[in-house]
Amino acid sequence: MKVTVIVPTFNEEPNVAELVRRVGAAVEGIDAELLFVDDSTDGTPATIEAVAREARLPVRMIHRTDGVGGLSGAVVEGFRASDADWCLVMDGDLQHPPELIPDLLEQGAVTGADVVVASRYVGGGAADGLSGWVRHAVSRGSIAVARAMFPVRLRDCTDPMTGFFAVRRDAVDVAALRPRGFKILLEVLTRNKVRVAELPFVFGERFAGDSKANVRQGLSYLHQLASLRFGRMSRFAIIGAFGAVLNLAIMAGLMATGEGYVEAAIVSAVVTITINFLLQERFVFHDLRDHGGAWRRFAESFGFNATEAAIRLPFLVWIVEATPVPPVLAQAVTIAVAFVLRFVFHSRVVYRRGRALVPPEADVPLEGEATSPRVSSDGDAQVQ
């Protein structure tokens, strides 16, 4: 068995020497290498190079200057750079004890699992290294939300938020991963049909330096969950909802100044169609912008939305004239009905060529779909 220990680092210079020493001692007798994927802006790369010369095991480093995908992107870069049977991922701050590396690999060999998770929340594990009750609560709450959204894929994993795990390299489709933020294990488990085993561990205190967790990472996690569960449509829906509120606000404002509801509906449609396109380019289809240039995409998007709005207008008039429904409420109903058509047109036509070149962002089967057997923490096969 050959293993690559992947350590994503960002400004962890004070921890490097101790980490290399403890990993080297832990993997004695194992065909292992240590791979740092480093996004640092301090002296971490130079320290890694210096320590590597005296290390007890082979040490490599990939130093990235773009930092694409954050910590998760660094881990995926490590997967691509490895030719080992197993990739074992751990943080560079020594909150993940290197001494557990042989146990994780043995658990994978004994159970036949594809992924072995070091869990803080299985019997014998603990999250002592989390500072304060707020971080404990956030950790527990994040896990509860993830398992509620993916009850099948995360059925055998009590800690999908952990950054300490081992993966059988040929069991994971690296090309299907969409790394963002900190939580790469969540991507691995939800985008691949894998058998999971767990091993308890105690999440320790940082050896040195400061935690990188912050509010932005929390928002990134929520974005990740939404993308995994609902794909692009979730963000398209959010922007669509914003556009609908803006549309109704403009319409109501114009009517308040004396404009007729038909004229107000036309003006509000033109403004929101334009704003929605700009937001979709930036936040929904940003990786598929290779179809004919921005002006062509805008023309296609504006043309469809304007046509759709023109088709909706007679229905708006009919609802307002034939029923007691207020014009703004009637407009809201017609906008909601057309949502799915707008999404299908944009994903299949406006960004069609790009979609053919880039794998879909979310390819997660619906919960309840049959998958391969998994391995629970006690080693028994469970067929879903």
C-alpha positions in Angstrom: 0.0 0.0 0.0 1.3 3.4 -1.0 -0.1 6.6 0.6 0.2 10.3 0.0 -0.4 12.4 3.1 -1.9 15.6 1.7 -1.6 18.7 3.9 -3.2 22.0 2.6 -1.4 24.9 4.2 -2.0 28.7 4.4 0.5 30.6 6.6 1.4 27.6 8.8 5.1 28.3 9.1 5.5 27.6 12.9 3.8 24.2 12.5 5.8 22.7 9.6 8.8 21.2 11.4 6.7 19.5 14.1 4.2 18.3 11.6 6.9 16.7 9.4 8.6 15.1 12.4 5.4 13.5 13.8 4.1 12.4 10.4 7.5 10.8 9.7 7.4 8.9 12.9 3.8 7.8 12.4 4.4 6.3 8.9 7.6 4.4 9.8 7.4 1.2 7.8 4.7 2.5 5.4 5.4 3.5 1.8 4.3 7.1 2.3 5.1 10.6 1.1 4.1 13.9 2.5 2.6 16.4 0.0 2.1 20.1 1.1 -0.2 22.0 -1.2 0.6 25.5 -0.1 -1.2 28.8 -0.6 0.8 30.8 1.9 1.9 34.4 1.7 4.5 34.1 4.5 7.6 32.1 4.9 5.9 28.7 4.9 7.2 27.5 1.5 10.8 28.2 2.4 10.4 26.4 5.7 8.9 23.4 4.0 11.8 23.2 1.6 14.3 23.5 4.5 12.6 20.9 6.7 12.1 18.5 3.7 15.9 18.1 3.4 16.1 16.6 6.8 12.8 14.6 6.8 12.5 10.9 7.5 10.1 10.5 4.6 9.8 12.0 1.1 8.3 15.5 1.2 7.0 17.4 -1.8 5.4 20.8 -2.1 3.0 22.4 -4.7 3.0 26.1 -4.1 0.0 27.8 -5.6 -0.3 31.5 -6.3 -3.9 31.6 -7.3 -5.4 29.8 -4.4 -8.3 28.5 -6.5 -11.0 26.7 -4.5 -9.3 27.6 -1.1 -8.5 24.6 1.1 -10.7 22.3 -0.8 -9.0 23.3 -4.1 -5.7 22.6 -2.6 -6.8 19.1 -1.6 -8.1 18.3 -5.1 -4.8 19.5 -6.4 -3.1 17.0 -4.1 -5.4 14.2 -5.4 -4.4 15.0 -9.0 -0.7 15.0 -8.1 -0.7 11.6 -6.3 -0.2 8.2 -7.8 -0.7 6.4 -4.5 -3.3 3.8 -3.5 -4.6 6.1 -0.7 -4.7 9.8 -0.2 -4.9 10.9 3.4 -5.9 14.4 4.1 -5.1 16.4 7.3 -4.7 20.0 8.4 -1.3 21.6 9.0 -2.0 22.9 12.5 -1.6 19.5 14.3 -5.2 19.5 15.5 -5.4 16.3 13.6 -3.0 13.8 15.3 -0.6 12.3 12.8 -0.3 9.2 15.1 -3.7 8.1 13.8 -2.5 7.8 10.2 -1.7 4.0 10.5 -5.1 3.4 12.2 -7.0 5.1 9.4 -5.2 3.1 6.7 -5.7 -0.2 8.7 -9.4 0.6 9.1 -9.7 1.0 5.3 -7.9 -2.3 4.7 -9.9 -4.3 7.3 -13.4 -3.0 6.3 -12.9 -2.6 2.6 -14.1 1.0 2.8 -13.4 3.6 0.1 -13.3 6.5 2.6 -12.2 6.3 6.3 -13.3 9.3 8.3 -11.7 10.5 11.5 -14.8 11.6 13.4 -15.1 13.8 16.5 -18.7 12.7 17.0 -18.5 8.9 17.1 -17.9 7.0 20.3 -14.6 7.9 21.8 -14.2 11.0 19.7 -14.2 14.6 21.0 -14.1 18.2 19.6 -12.0 19.6 22.5 -10.0 21.8 20.1 -13.0 23.9 19.1 -12.8 27.2 21.1 -15.9 28.1 23.0 -19.5 27.0 23.0 -20.3 29.0 19.9 -18.0 27.0 17.6 -19.2 23.8 19.2 -22.8 24.7 18.4 -21.9 25.9 14.9 -20.1 22.6 14.2 -23.0 20.5 15.5 -25.5 22.6 13.7 -23.6 22.4 10.4 -23.4 18.7 10.6 -27.2 18.4 11.4 -28.1 20.5 8.4 -25.8 18.5 6.0 -27.1 15.2 7.2 -30.7 16.4 6.9 -30.1 17.5 3.3 -28.2 14.2 2.4 -29.7 11.5 4.6 -28.6 8.7 2.3 -25.2 9.8 1.2 -24.2 10.9 4.8 -26.0 8.0 6.5 -22.8 6.4 7.7 -20.8 9.5 8.4 -21.2 11.3 11.8 -18.7 14.1 10.9 -18.8 15.2 7.2 -17.2 18.5 8.3 -13.9 16.9 9.4 -10.8 17.6 7.5 -9.1 14.4 8.6 -9.8 11.4 6.4 -8.4 8.8 4.0 -9.6 8.1 0.5 -9.0 5.1 -1.7 -7.8 7.1 -4.7 -9.5 5.0 -7.4 -12.9 5.2 -5.7 -13.2 9.0 -6.2 -13.9 10.8 -9.5 -11.7 13.8 -8.9 -13.0 15.5 -12.1 -16.5 15.6 -10.6 -15.4 17.6 -7.5 -16.2 21.3 -7.3 -13.9 22.5 -4.5 -14.8 25.6 -2.6 -14.0 26.7 0.9 -13.0 24.3 3.7 -15.3 21.2 3.4 -13.9 18.9 0.8 -15.0 15.7 2.5 -18.6 16.8 2.0 -17.9 17.1 -1.8 -16.2 13.6 -1.8 -19.1 11.9 -0.1 -22.0 13.6 -1.9 -20.6 13.4 -5.4 -19.3 9.8 -5.2 -20.9 6.4 -4.4 -18.5 5.2 -1.8 -18.4 2.9 1.2 -17.6 4.7 4.5 -15.9 3.7 7.7 -15.2 5.8 10.7 -12.6 6.0 13.4 -13.0 8.2 16.6 -10.4 10.9 17.2 -9.9 13.8 19.6 -9.7 17.2 17.8 -6.8 18.9 19.6 -5.6 22.4 20.2 -3.6 24.2 17.5 0.2 23.7 17.9 0.8 27.4 16.8 -0.9 30.1 14.8 -4.5 31.3 14.5 -7.6 29.6 13.2 -8.7 30.4 9.6 -12.4 29.9 10.4 -14.6 33.0 10.0 -18.0 34.2 8.9 -17.1 34.1 5.3 -16.3 30.4 5.5 -19.7 29.9 7.1 -21.4 31.6 4.2 -19.2 29.5 1.7 -20.4 26.4 3.5 -24.1 27.3 3.0 -23.4 28.1 -0.6 -21.7 24.7 -1.0 -24.7 22.9 0.5 -27.1 24.7 -1.8 -25.0 23.9 -4.9 -24.6 20.3 -3.9 -28.3 19.7 -3.3 -29.9 21.9 -5.9 -27.1 22.8 -8.4 -27.2 26.0 -10.4 -31.0 26.3 -10.1 -30.6 27.3 -6.4 -28.6 30.4 -7.3 -30.7 31.1 -10.4 -33.7 31.0 -8.1 -32.1 33.4 -5.6 -31.3 35.9 -8.3 -34.7 35.4 -9.8 -36.3 36.1 -6.4 -34.3 39.3 -6.1 -35.3 40.3 -9.6 -38.9 39.6 -8.9 -38.9 41.8 -5.7 -37.1 44.5 -7.7 -39.6 44.2 -10.5 -42.5 44.6 -8.2 -40.9 47.5 -6.3 -40.3 49.4 -9.6 -43.8 48.6 -10.8 -45.4 49.8 -7.5 -43.2 52.9 -7.5 -44.2 53.9 -11.0 -47.9 53.2 -10.3 -47.6 55.4 -7.2 -46.5 58.3 -9.5 -49.5 57.9 -11.7 -48.2 55.5 -14.4 -50.6 52.8 -15.7 -49.9 49.3 -14.6 -49.2 48.1 -18.1 -46.5 50.8 -18.7 -45.1 50.2 -15.3 -44.9 46.4 -15.9 -42.9 47.0 -19.2 -40.4 49.4 -17.6 -39.8 47.2 -14.6 -39.4 44.1 -16.9 -36.7 45.9 -19.0 -34.7 47.0 -15.9 -34.8 43.7 -14.1 -34.1 41.6 -17.2 -30.8 43.5 -17.6 -29.8 43.4 -13.9 -30.7 39.6 -13.7 -28.5 38.9 -16.7 -25.5 40.6 -15.1 -26.0 38.8 -11.8 -26.4 35.4 -13.6 -23.2 36.0 -15.5 -21.3 36.6 -12.3 -22.9 34.1 -9.8 -24.7 31.3 -11.8 -23.0 30.6 -15.1 -19.6 32.2 -14.5 -17.7 29.0 -15.5 -19.7 28.6 -18.8 -19.1 32.0 -20.4 -17.6 30.7 -23.6 -20.6 30.9 -25.9 -20.4 33.7 -28.4 -19.2 36.6 -26.2 -21.1 38.6 -23.5 -23.1 40.7 -26.0 -24.4 37.6 -27.8 -25.4 36.0 -24.5 -27.0 39.2 -23.4 -29.0 39.4 -26.7 -30.2 35.8 -26.3 -31.1 36.3 -22.7 -32.8 39.6 -23.2 -34.6 38.4 -26.3 -36.1 35.4 -24.5 -37.0 37.3 -21.4 -38.5 40.1 -23.3 -40.6 37.7 -25.4 -41.6 35.8 -22.2 -42.6 39.1 -20.6 -44.6 40.2 -23.6 -46.4 36.9 -23.6 -47.1 37.3 -19.9 -48.5 40.8 -20.3 -51.9 39.8 -21.8 -52.3 37.3 -18.9 -51.5 40.2 -16.5 -54.1 42.4 -18.1 -56.7 39.6 -18.1 -56.1 38.8 -14.4 -56.3 42.4 -13.4 -59.4 43.2 -15.5 -61.3 40.0 -14.8 -60.5 39.4 -11.1 -60.2 41.5 -8.0 -56.4 40.6 -7.8 -54.2 43.8 -7.4 -51.8 44.4 -10.4 -48.6 43.9 -8.3 -49.8 40.6 -7.0 -50.9 39.5 -10.4 -47.5 40.4 -11.8 -45.9 38.3 -9.0 -47.9 35.2 -10.0 -47.0 35.5 -13.7 -43.3 35.9 -12.9 -43.3 32.8 -10.6 -45.0 30.6 -13.3 -42.3 31.5 -15.9 -39.3 30.7 -13.6 -38.6 27.1 -14.8 -38.8 28.1 -18.5 -36.3 30.8 -17.9 -33.8 28.5 -16.2 -34.1 25.8 -18.9 -33.6 28.3 -21.7 -30.5 29.8 -20.1 -28.9 26.5 -19.2 -29.7 24.8 -22.5 -29.4 27.7 -25.0 -27.6 30.8 -23.7 -24.8 28.7 -22.1 -25.2 25.5 -24.0 -21.8 25.3 -25.6 -20.0 26.0 -22.4 -22.2 23.4 -20.7 -21.0 20.8 -23.1 -17.3 21.5 -22.3 -17.6 21.8 -18.5 -19.1 19.0 -16.4 -22.3 20.0 -14.6 -21.8 21.7 -11.2 -24.1 19.3 -9.4 -24.5 15.7 -10.3 -25.9 14.3 -7.0 -28.6 11.7 -7.3 -31.9 12.3 -5.5 -32.0 10.9 -2.0 -33.3 7.3 -1.9 -31.6 6.3 -5.2 -30.0 2.9 -5.0 -26.2 3.0 -4.4 -23.5 0.5 -3.8 -23.1 -1.0 -0.3 -21.5 1.1 2.4 -19.6 0.1 5.4 -20.7 1.4 8.8 -18.4 2.2 11.7 -18.8 -1.4 13.0 -17.9 -2.9 9.7 -21.3 -4.3 8.7 -22.3 -3.9 5.1 -25.4 -1.7 4.6 -27.3 -1.7 1.3 -29.3 1.5 0.7 
